[in-house]
Amino acid sequence: MIKTDFSGCRPFVGPQTYDAALRRAHESFEILEGGTGAGHDFLGWNYLPSQIGRKELNEYLSVVEAWVALEVEVVVVIGIGGSYLGAKAAIEALNHSFSDLIGSAGGPVVVFAGQNLSEEYLAELTDLLKVRSCATVVISKSGTTTEPAVAFRVVRDLLLRKYGREGARERIVAITDARKGALKALADREGYRAFVIPDNIGGRYSVLTPVGLLPIALAGYDIDELVRGARDMQRLCAKNHDDNPAIQYAAMRNALYESGKDIELLASFHPRLRSFAEWWKQLFGESEGKQGKGIFPASVLYTTDLHSMGQYVQQGRRNLFETVIAVEKSRRELLIERDADDLDGLNYLAGQSVEHCNRMAAAGTRFAHVDGGVPNMQITIRQVDEYSLGQLFYFFEKACGISAYMLGVNPFDQPGVEDYKQNMFALLGKPGYEEQGAKLQTRLAEEE
């Protein structure tokens, strides 16, 4: 199971301050578990791991088998926000770092679209799909969110031209609403295989639904182990006691926030966790950033960013704290050899593993940052594997729900996201937005 270490926060948060935050965390836990808080209609994720059955997992694996039979080489996962970040986080964490060059570890290459409106990105994606056997998983409750809708239209048109209507039908899977929406209607009309996004689970909490599990399975990874890790973490975080790691983490980060630390850096010394940090940023950013409140979630990758952001972290404004995801065991071992000339002066490391150097860098960084005024929390996993990722996903979801209720905000809505969408629709000339569009076009002309 994951381990938590808050010793790097003790110089900054006194016992009374932490105890007060811990009491509020327990109260917020009860609100979350009791379903009495704002957004309580979106708590389906809370008990989800224990509800995922063998039949459901087999349905995802049957898509894998069908596409293996079709010799699919590239799967395009189309979605934005929570509709792709969890899958990308897991796949990137589990992939060989150079899988694009030496091949994937047991499944097709999974690429992503619908997460931006870059013309060049989409055009270059079509270059790939024209020369590789391909299929797509499109993820959208409504089917009308602009970014994924544009990407799906482009990809679907290519599949229709390349494989015909019958062939395309075999290569398109929709993950969407159970009853309504444009994508649901299209899937029903065309006979696409479809999976349901539960009504009571929002996008950023959806990694353990088909939204995340199907793409992860298609990439060749063990979704049984992922779910097992989440299930074990659900049991660990189910009780309202001081040893609950989700309660501890929520309490400490809010105690730090109240002391003026309003930026949280999620840090890791493992490059394969880069996209996990992107998933984490959306989880906490959309859940907490409301009503002028919230800890700003940012991320750094060490030791890389110690040579860019390290100066600021060490000596910049003292309004930030670090949460470090540490890894006990590397999946590979690479020893540093002795060199006869020793021109680089590294013979003192001869016989040591590179991971030993990485751990000492992590320890040295923790000491330096704490001494420099940066509180440090550490979340340790056994290894970067499916089981540990399942634990991390659920742990942070649970802690986020508790933490947001501690702030007094709804963890499950995102009203501010709609503002840019409305402006974009108006500027693009979507019917019904004519008046707003005229005003924004005037502002745009004035800027030019």
HELIX and SHEET records of a PDB file:
HELIX    1   1 PRO A   15  GLY A   34  1                                  20    
HELIX    2   2 HIS A   40  PHE A   42  5                                   3    
HELIX    3   3 GLY A   44  TYR A   47  5                                   4    
HELIX    4   4 LEU A   48  GLN A   51  1                                   4    
HELIX    5   5 ARG A   54  ALA A   69  1                                  16    
HELIX    6   6 GLY A   81  SER A   83  5                                   3    
HELIX    7   7 LEU A   85  LEU A   94  1                                  10    
HELIX    8   8 SER A   99  ILE A  102  1                                   4    
HELIX    9   9 GLU A  119  VAL A  131  1                                  13    
HELIX   10  10 THR A  146  GLU A  170  1                                  25    
HELIX   11  11 ALA A  182  GLU A  190  1                                   9    
HELIX   12  12 GLY A  203  TYR A  205  5                                   3    
HELIX   13  13 PRO A  210  LEU A  218  1                                   9    
HELIX   14  14 ILE A  223  LEU A  236  1                                  14    
HELIX   15  15 PRO A  245  GLU A  258  1                                  14    
HELIX   16  16 PRO A  271  LEU A  273  5                                   3    
HELIX   17  17 ARG A  274  GLU A  288  1                                  15    
HELIX   18  18 THR A  304  HIS A  307  5                                   4    
HELIX   19  19 GLY A  310  GLN A  315  1                                   6    
HELIX   20  20 ASN A  347  LEU A  349  5                                   3    
HELIX   21  21 VAL A  354  ASP A  371  1                                  18    
HELIX   22  22 GLU A  386  LEU A  407  1                                  22    
HELIX   23  23 VAL A  417  LEU A  428  1                                  12    
HELIX   24  24 GLU A  434  GLU A  447  1                                  14    
SHEET    1   A 5 LYS A   3  GLY A   8  0                                        
SHEET    2   A 5 ASN A 376  ILE A 381 -1                                        
SHEET    3   A 5 LEU A 320  VAL A 327  1                                        
SHEET    4   A 5 ILE A 263  SER A 268  1                                        
SHEET    5   A 5 PHE A 296  LEU A 301  1                                        
SHEET    1   B 5 VAL A 109  ALA A 113  0                                        
SHEET    2   B 5 VAL A  74  ILE A  78  1                                        
SHEET    3   B 5 CYS A 134  ILE A 139  1                                        
SHEET    4   B 5 ILE A 172  THR A 176  1                                        
SHEET    5   B 5 ARG A 193  VAL A 196  1                                        
END                                                                             
